[in-house]
Amino acid sequence: MEVTVNRHAHFNAAHRLFNPAWDDAKNSAVFGKCSNPRYHGHNYELIVSVTGPVDPETGYVVDMGWLKELITERVEEYLDHKNLNEEVDDFASLNPTVENIAVVIWKRLRPKLDLKYKLKVTLYETPRNFAEYSGT
C-alpha cells in the first residue's frame, strides 16, 4: 500500500526574469513586469509530496517532523529572503522562473530521500501560477 503525505511550507524571495543574451526591450517584451531590472518579489508557497509504503510499525510514510526539518534546511534556509539572481548559486546562469525554482528544490530534496519514495514538488509563485515537478 502506498500513500502520499504532503508538507506545506513557504519562503519569500526576489528575482528578475531575463535572458542575458537579449537586450532590455526583448526581455521586457517576453517577460513583461517580471523583467524589472530592479527585481520584484513573491511569497512562494511550497508543497512537498512524498509517496511510499506505510511503515507497519509507525504507521508513517515518513516522519513529518523529519520532513519539516529537511525542508527548513534544504529549501527555506537556502532561498528565504534572498535575491535569487544574485545570492543563490543555482541561479547564477539559470533563469529563476517558477519552473526552474521547482526543479532546483526537487534536486535539493531528492538525495535526502530513500529511493523507495517518490517525490513531487508543487511551487506556487502566486495563488494562480504554480509549477509541479516530480523528476520526470
Beta strands, then each sheet from edge to edge (+ up, - down):
strand 1: 2-15
strand 2: 40-53
strand 3: 82-83
strand 4: 118-124
strand 5: 130-133
sheet 1: 3+ 1+ 2- 4+ 5-
end
